[in-house]
Amino acid sequence: MNPGSAYFLIYKPYLMLSQFSREGDKQTLADLDFDFPSDVYPVGRLDADSEGLLLLTNDKQLNHRLLNPKFRHNRTYYVQLDGLLTAEACRQLSEGVTISVDSKSYNTLPADARILIEPTLPERNPPIRYRASLPTSWLSIALHEGKNRQVRKMTAAVGFPTLRLVRWAIETLTADGMISGQVRELSRAAVMSGLQLS
């Protein structure tokens, strides 16, 4: 891997696209208050309605390593759910559930799913609509696969629609202490250590 490569962690805001190219009037990574090198791109993506940790780099070998399914790596999500999450639903998520991928049934791989005390996260803009009569709960779920909208499909499959989805960690790199839209530049050594790669 090129020792001259650049590495950045960002906390992608809600409704921002995980790309630099323009698409109508939607916010993109180009709207972040940071002057990125022109050859830096996100490794993987987060949907516009998801937020949290995104890794940007121009290191093509690392990009290949993280996007190739045979090199599994954990991504941890904090998920606000509609309703009070049950231990049984957590068990089902941990063992794997059936979702639709490309109009076909797909059984998700085992995951680490746990009921979570409400985490301290950056404010979301706009915030989740508060409804006192309808309780919500939080889930921590760690996956090492990344099908399209997988977490949302998984929580819906066990009867708890996703209200807010935050990618909190990629292996041991976390969003701890970050605010929405923040950019952190990291050394290659810090990235490799955080991703638990040699």
C-alpha positions in Angstrom: 0.0 0.0 0.0 1.3 3.4 -1.0 2.8 5.2 2.1 1.9 8.5 0.5 -1.8 7.7 0.5 -4.4 9.9 2.3 -7.0 8.6 4.8 -10.0 10.4 6.2 -12.8 9.5 8.5 -16.0 11.5 8.2 -19.2 11.6 10.1 -21.6 11.7 7.1 -24.6 13.8 7.9 -28.2 12.7 7.4 -29.4 13.2 3.8 -25.9 13.8 2.4 -25.0 11.5 -0.6 -21.8 9.4 -0.2 -20.2 10.9 -3.3 -18.5 14.0 -4.5 -20.4 14.3 -7.8 -23.5 16.5 -7.9 -27.0 15.0 -8.2 -29.6 17.7 -8.4 -29.7 19.9 -5.3 -28.7 17.1 -2.9 -25.9 17.6 -0.5 -22.7 15.7 -1.3 -19.3 15.1 0.3 -18.1 18.2 -1.7 -20.3 20.3 0.7 -18.1 19.3 3.7 -15.9 22.1 5.0 -12.7 20.4 4.0 -10.3 20.5 1.1 -9.9 16.8 0.1 -7.3 15.6 -2.4 -8.9 15.2 -5.9 -8.2 11.5 -6.0 -9.9 10.6 -2.7 -13.1 8.6 -2.7 -15.3 6.8 -0.1 -14.7 3.2 0.6 -18.2 1.8 0.5 -21.2 4.0 1.0 -24.0 5.0 3.3 -27.5 5.7 2.0 -28.6 9.3 2.1 -31.0 8.5 5.0 -28.3 6.9 7.0 -25.5 8.7 8.8 -22.2 8.1 10.5 -18.8 6.8 9.8 -17.4 6.8 6.3 -13.8 6.1 5.3 -12.3 8.1 2.4 -9.0 7.2 0.8 -7.0 7.2 -2.5 -5.3 3.9 -1.4 -6.6 1.5 -4.1 -5.3 -1.6 -2.4 -7.1 -0.8 0.8 -10.2 0.0 -1.2 -10.1 -3.4 -2.8 -9.5 -5.2 0.5 -12.5 -3.5 2.2 -14.9 -4.0 -0.7 -14.0 -7.6 -1.6 -16.5 -9.8 0.2 -13.9 -12.5 0.9 -12.0 -10.1 3.2 -14.7 -9.8 5.9 -14.6 -6.8 8.2 -17.1 -5.7 10.9 -19.2 -2.6 10.7 -21.2 -1.7 13.8 -24.5 0.2 13.5 -26.6 2.0 16.1 -30.2 1.7 15.2 -33.2 3.5 16.6 -36.3 1.3 16.2 -40.0 1.8 16.2 -41.2 -0.1 19.3 -39.5 -1.8 22.2 -37.0 -4.3 20.9 -37.3 -7.8 22.4 -34.7 -10.4 23.3 -36.3 -12.8 20.8 -36.0 -10.3 18.0 -32.3 -9.8 18.9 -31.8 -13.5 18.8 -33.3 -13.7 15.4 -31.1 -10.9 14.1 -28.1 -12.6 15.6 -28.8 -15.9 14.0 -29.8 -14.4 10.6 -33.1 -13.5 9.0 -34.5 -13.7 5.5 -34.6 -10.5 3.5 -35.1 -9.6 -0.1 -32.0 -8.8 -2.2 -32.4 -8.1 -5.9 -36.0 -9.5 -5.7 -34.7 -12.8 -4.3 -34.8 -14.3 -0.8 -31.5 -14.0 1.0 -30.6 -15.4 4.4 -28.3 -12.9 6.3 -25.1 -14.2 7.9 -25.0 -14.4 11.7 -24.5 -11.0 13.3 -23.8 -9.5 16.8 -27.2 -7.9 17.7 -27.7 -6.4 21.2 -30.3 -4.2 22.9 -28.5 -0.8 23.5 -29.1 1.9 26.0 -29.8 5.1 24.1 -26.3 6.2 22.8 -24.9 9.8 22.8 -25.0 10.8 19.2 -24.8 14.1 17.2 -28.1 15.8 16.7 -29.8 14.7 13.5 -31.2 17.5 11.3 -34.1 17.2 10.9 -34.6 15.2 14.1 -36.7 12.0 14.4 -40.3 13.0 15.0 -41.1 12.5 18.7 -44.3 10.7 19.5 -44.8 10.2 23.3 -47.4 7.5 22.7 -45.1 5.3 20.5 -42.0 4.1 22.3 -38.7 3.6 20.5 -35.6 1.5 21.4 -32.0 1.2 20.3 -30.1 -1.8 18.8 -26.4 -2.3 18.3 -25.7 -4.6 15.3 -22.4 -5.6 13.9 -22.3 -7.1 10.4 -19.5 -8.3 8.1 -21.6 -8.2 4.9 -23.2 -5.2 3.3 -26.3 -5.9 1.1 -28.3 -2.9 -0.1 -30.3 -1.4 2.9 -29.5 -4.6 4.8 -30.0 -3.3 8.4 -33.3 -1.7 7.6 -34.5 -4.8 5.9 -33.4 -7.0 8.8 -35.1 -4.9 11.5 -38.3 -4.8 9.5 -38.1 -8.6 9.1 -38.4 -9.0 12.9 -41.1 -6.4 13.3 -39.1 -3.3 14.3 -38.9 -0.7 11.5 -35.7 1.5 11.5 -36.2 5.1 12.4 -32.6 6.2 12.6 -29.5 4.4 11.3 -25.9 5.4 12.3 -22.8 3.5 11.3 -20.8 3.8 14.5 -17.7 1.8 13.8 -15.6 0.1 11.1 -13.7 -2.6 12.9 -12.2 -0.5 15.8 -12.4 2.9 14.1 -15.3 4.7 15.7 -17.3 7.9 15.5 -16.7 8.5 19.2 -16.5 12.2 19.9 -17.3 13.3 16.3 -19.9 15.7 15.3 -22.0 15.6 12.1 -20.0 16.7 9.1 -16.6 16.4 10.9 -13.5 15.2 9.1 -10.6 13.5 10.7 -7.4 12.9 8.8 -5.6 9.7 9.9 -2.2 8.2 9.3 -1.8 5.0 7.4 -0.6 3.3 10.6 -3.7 4.4 12.5 -6.0 3.2 9.7 -4.3 -0.1 9.4 -4.3 -0.6 13.2 -8.0 0.4 13.5 -9.0 -1.9 10.7 -6.9 -4.7 12.3 -4.9 -5.2 9.1 -1.2 -5.9 9.0 
